[in-house]
Amino acid sequence: MKSGATLAQSIFDSMGYEGHIPAEEGDYIGADGRLHCGTCSEGKEYMLPSGRMVPSACRCKRFARIREEMAAENARAMQYIDEVSSYNLLYSAKLRNATFANAEQREDGAAAFETARTYVREFDMICNSDYDLRGLLLYGPTGTGKSFLAGCIGNALRARGIPVLYVNVVTLTGLSPDELREVIGHMNGARLLVLDDLGAERGTEFKAEQVYNIIDRRINSTLPLIVTTNRTPQDMRQDEDLKYRRIWERVGSMCRPVRMDGESWRKRKTMEAMQKLKG
């Protein structure tokens, strides 16, 4: 009866080839008597003590395997990103196509856009640092492009393989309990959460508690957050409603304020359309 080691060796030997392993176009027998790759020149086989030949991955094969593994990992990552993105609320076609490249540049919004670009460039460093202000608070009058700029940031990061969830607060707080639990369940999977139009959902104490818990969970998990709102930081700090003052305090502890100035883009576009109709 063969010992375990002898049995293992005989099984190993049986996996080899009596002669050289099958060659591919361009392969050749080197001075060492082994088959070599015609592309990278590395050996493609080695000899067992029994004299049988066993395949050995050359540089080409190793790199091909790494590329395949990376492609599979990227595919899994993109599938996860798509899954997270499927829970976007109020992610309109306009926001889905928002990029820094197609943004209409205006002098009164230049500083905000530069801050946003810097945030995208330094996102990984921001996430991995001890810096408390991991997010942005985009605030200003209605129609000044806050949501669009948040969309530019989110889309730029998503293009880099980063899961982003974009949520309109009014829509969020109007969901059924089951729908709400499902969306909230995906928030921790998003490396960046965008809360759009915070403060417009005024209503019940339950709604305020929902919003507070979402923001508090992001902060405690040290996950970045972008908030857009029509309210100013001063308005937030002086809010007469204690529930919302708590929310604003939490936002202020994590998000750097970025003012969006200027005339309403929405109003200006409407006026331009009306002028065209008048001829």
N, C-alpha and C positions, 0 to 999 in steps of 0.2 A: 504494500500500500504506500502510495506517495505521501511525503510530508506536505504540510501546508505550503511551505516555501517552494518545494519542487513542483507542486501542482500549479501554484500561481505562475511560476516561471514557464511551465509548459503551455499554460493558457496564453501567456504574454507572447511566447514564441509563435503560437499558432496564428496570432494576429498579423504576423509579418509576411513578407513576400519572399518566395524562393529566389527570385532575381530582383531587378530594380522595380520600384513602384511605377505605375503608369505615368508616362511623360506627357507633357503638354508641348505645344508648338514652341520651338526655340530653346527648350531644355537641353542640357548636355551633360555628359559624364566628365567630371573634373579630375584633376590629378590625384585626388584622394580616393578615386574609385566610386564616388557617390554621384547621384543625380543632382544637378544644380539648376536653379531657376534661370531661364533665358533672359529675364528682365532685370532682376536684382542681383543675380549671381550667387545668392546664398544657397547652401545645401538644402535639399528637399527631402532627405532621408538620412537615417543613420542605421548602423548595423548592430544587431543584437549579438550577444556572445555566441548564440547558436549559428550565426552567419546569415540569418534572415534580415531583410530590410524592412524598416518601419518608417512611415511618413513623418516628416518633421516640417513644421510651418516655416517657410521662408519669410523674409521681410514683407514681400508683397501680400502674402496670405495673412500675416499678422495685422498689417495695416487695413486690409480689406475687412477683417473681422472687427477691428476697432470701429471702422466707419459704419459697418452694419449695426453694431451695438449702439453707437451714437445716434444713428438714424432711428432705431427702434425706441431709444430713450426720448428723442425729440418728438416722435410720433405720440408716445404715451403722454408727454408733457403737454403737447398741443391738444390732445383729446381732453385732458384735465382742464386746460384753459377754456376750451369750448364748453365744457360742462359747467364750469363756474359762470362763464359769460351768458349761458342760457338763462340765468336767473337775473340778468340785468332788467331793471325796471325803468321805463322811459328812456331807453337807449335808441333814440330816433335815428332815421337814416342820416340826418344832418350831423348828429354826434358820432355816429358810426364811421363817418367819412372825415371827421375833423382831424386835421394834421397841422403842424406848424407851417408846412410848406404851402398849404392852400388857405391859410388864415389871411384875412384882410388886415394888413398892417396899418395901424394908425398911431400917430405920435403920442396921443394921450394914453395908449395902452402898451407902449413899448416896454416900460419898466416891468409891468406884470408879466408880459410874454418872456422877457429875459429871465425873470425869476423862475418861471415855469420850465424853461429850457434847462436852466441850471439844476433844477430839482430832478429832471429826468436824467441828466448826465451823472449826477451824484447820488442817484437813488440807492444803489447797492451800498455805498459808504454810509448813507443816512440810516439805512436799515440795520447795519452791522455796528453802529456806533452807540455810545451812551448818551448821545444827544437827545434831549427831551422833545424838542420841536421836530417831530418826524413827519408832520403833515403841513398842509397849507389851508388857510381860511381865505377864500376868494370872496370878497364882499364889495358891494356897490349897488347903485340903482338898477332897476329892472332894465334889461336889454343891453347891458354893456359887455356881454360876451363871457360871463362867468362860466356858464355851463359849457360853452364851446371850448374855452381854454382848458377846463377840466377834462373834456373829451380828448383834446390834443395830448395832454399828459398821459391819460389812460391808454390811448391807442399807441403812443410811442413806446410805452412800457410793455404793452401786450405784444407788440412786434418783436420785442426782445425775449419773448417767452415767459413773461411775468403775468400770472393770473390777476385780473382786475375785475372788480364788481362795481357797477354803476347803478345807484339806487336813488330814485326820487322819493323824498321823505313823505310827501303827501300821498303818493301811491302806496308806499310801504305801510303806512299806518291805516290804510283803507282795506288791507287784505284781511281775509278770514283768518282765524287762529291757525288752521292747518297750513294755509299758504304762507303765513308769516313764519311759522316754525321752519318750513322748508327753506325759505330764503335765508333766514338767520343761520340755519345749519350750514349754508355754503359761504357765509361771510368769513369765517376763520380760514377757509381755503383760499381766500383772495389775499394776495400780498398787499394789494392796495384797494381800499374801499373808498368810493366817491359817494358822499351824501349830498345830493343836490336839493337846493331850495329849503334848507333848514330854517325853521321858524314860520313857514307858511302853513304848517299842519296844525296850528293852534286848535285846541278842542278840549278833550277830556284829560283828566289826570292820568288815565290809562295810557293814552298816546304819549304823553310826556315821559312816562316811566319807560315805555318801549324804547323811545329814542335815547334816553339817558343810559339804559342798559347796553344798548348797541355801542354807543360811544365809549362807555366805561370798559366794556369788554375789549375793544380795540386797544385802549390805553394800557390795560393790565396785561395784555398779550404782547405789548410793544410792537404792534402792527400799525403801519402808517395809514393816515386818513386824510382825505381832502374834503372840505366842506365848502359849499357855495351858499350864500345867503344875501338877502337884500338889506339886512340890518348891519349897523356899524358896531365895532367893538364897544363903543361907549353906550350905545343902546342896550347891548347885551348885558353889560355890567350893571346897568341901572334898571333892568327889567323888574317890573312890579310883581310879576309872578315868580314866587320863590322856586317853583319847579323848573322854570326855564332858566332862572339865574344859575341853578346847579348845572344845567346842561351847558350853558355858555362858559362857565368856569372850567368845566372839563375840556371843552373845545380849546379854550385859551391856553390850557396847560400843555397842549400837544401841537397845536397848529399855529404856524407863523402867519400873521395877517398880511394879506396882499390886496391893496385897494384897486378896484377896476373903475377908472374914471371916465369921464367924457359923456357925450351925447348918446342917447339910446340908439344902438345899432338897429334894433328892430323898428323904432320909430323912423329913423332916417331911411331905411330900406322901403318902408311903406310910403313915405313922402316921395321918394324917387320913382316908385312904381306909379303913383298917382300923377306925377309930372309927365311921365311917358304916355300915360293914357290921354292926357290933355293935349298931347302933341307938341 
